[in-house]
Amino acid sequence: METKSIMIVGVGGQGSLLASRIIGNVLLSQNYDVKVSEVHGMSQRGGSVVTYVKYGDEVCSPVVNKGEADIIISFEQLEAARWLPYLKKGGHLVTSTQQIDPMPVITGVAQYPENIIDKIKGLGVDVIAVDALALAEQAGTSKASNVVLMGVVSQKMGFDESVWMQALEQCVPPKFLELNKKAFALGREVK
């Protein structure tokens, strides 16, 4: 199998580490060679972060170069736009519609760009945009929007739902498991 690449992008504090652990667990359970990078960027709340996941028969490095990502999972619209050059032609962008103002917007030096998702779609990119925050709140906690997006991306990756449930059970602390299973299920229903 050729090597596949996934990028998980967002803002510090949104749960990219858990998301990469869930995906890595799923892929390992399917006997792929998997390399996952650590979170790169300002992992404190508010800074831009990126995590790489590569899998296949043999993977030498987790690093994803421009134009290589089969899937980009974005927890925030502006981060989807920032990392879009890394998506390969024919790749998939799964993004939350959430907007988190970066520091230049907070300080009034810049304005948050308008119609980001429409502009990305206008480039011919396959975009699934979902209000992951609202679905997470429906599941019982706003902190599970990352797991909502795992449910969405599970449809693109194709593995059986039971494999994803096992990954959740192994990666999520027991006291938060049922909430996260609900969040995952709500994401999986997104078309």
N, C-alpha and C positions, 0 to 999 in steps of 0.2 A: 504494500500500500504506500502511495506517496505520502509525504509528510503534510499534515494539515496544521494550520495556525489559527489561534484564537487570541484576540486582545480583549482585555477587560479594562475599561477606562471609566474614570469618574473623579470624584472629589474625595479627599481624605475623610474617613469616618462613614463612608457609605457601604462598607462591607465587601470590598473587592477581594480581600484575603479569603473570606469564607467562600465566596463565589469560585475562586480559583481552586480551593481545596475540594469543593463539591465536584467540579468538572474533572479535576485530576483523579479523584476517586472513581468516578464513572469510567473514565478511560482506562485506568489501571485494571479495573474489574473486567474489562473487555480484552485484556492481554496486549494492550498497546505499550510501546515504549513511550513514556511521557516525561517531558521536561516542563517545569513550571518555574518562572522567575519569581523572585521576591517582588513585593510592591516597590515600584520606582516612583520617586517624586516626593512631594510634600505630603507625607502620610498623616501629618497632623490635620485635624479637621479644617477643611477649606482649601487645601492645596490640590493641584492636579496630580492624579496617580494613574499608573498603568501597570498591568500585570500581563505577562505573556504565557500562553500555554501552547506547546507544540506536541503533536503525537503522530505516530506512524510505526512502521516496522523497526526503524532505527533513527533516533533523533540525537544529534550531536550538541545542539545548543537551543535554549528556549527563546533566543532573541528573534523578533519578527522585524523584518525590514520593510520599507515603504513598498506598497503594492503586493504584499505577501499574505495578508490576513484573509482567511476564508470567512471568518465571522468577527465582527467587532460588537461587543456588548458594552453599551454605554449607559451609565447610571444618570447622565445629565446631558441636556441638549448641546450645550456649548462644547463639552468634551467630545461629543460625537463629531462635531465639525472640526475640532482641533486634530483629531486622530484619523479623519477620513482618508488622507493620502496613503495610509497604510493598508487600506482595503484593496483586495485584488479585484480585477475586473470580473464581474459575475459573483462577487462575494455578497454577504448578507450583513446588514446593519440592524441590530436589535437595540432600540434605545428607549429609555424612559422619557416622557415628556417633561419631566421635572426641570425647573430652572433654578440654579443656585448662583446668586450674584458673586462674581469674583471681586477681589479687592478694588480694582480700578472702578468698577460699577458702584461698589459700596461707598467709595470716597468721592464719587461724582465726577471723576476724570473721564469716564467712558459710559456708554449706554449698552445694555444687554442687547445683542442683535435680535432683530425680529424675524419671524418666519423661518427659523433655521431648518426645521424638518422639511418644509415645503421646498426650500432651496436645495437641500440635499436630494430630495426626490426628483427635482427638476434636472439634476445631473444624470438621471437614469439609474440611480442606485436603488437596489432592493432594500426598502426600509420597512421595518415593523416598529411603529411608534406606539407605546402603550403608557397609560397613566399608571405606572407601577406603584406610585405612592398611594393613590386612591385604593388600588387593589390590596396593597399591604395593610392599609387601615381597615379595609373590609375584613381581612383575615384576623385582625386584632392588634396589629402593631405597625407603626410607620417604619420601624427598623427592618422590616422584612421585604422592602422593595427589591433588594438584591436577589432574594429567593424567588420573587415573582418573575424577575427576568430570567432566572434559571429555568423556570417552568416554560417560558416562551421559547427560549433557545433549545430546550430539550426536543421540541418539535422539529427544529431545523437539523439537529444532530442525529435524531432517529432512534436512539437506543430505547429499549423497552422501559416503560415507566417504573417497573419494579427495581431496575438498576439504579434509577435516580432516587427512589425511596430509600434504598439501602445506603446510598451515599449520604443522604440527609441524616439518616440514623447514625452514621459513623462520624459526621462532621458537626452536627448541631448538638449543643448541650441538651440533655433530656428535658429540662424544665421549659425549653423553648421549642421542642420538637413539633408538637401538635400545631402551634401557630405557624411554624415554617412549612409544615405539610399543607396547611390550608392555603398559604401564600403561593406555594409551588403549584397547587391544583388550579388556583385562579389564573396563574400565568399560563398554565398549559391549555386553558380554554380559549386563550386569545388566538384569533385567526389572522 
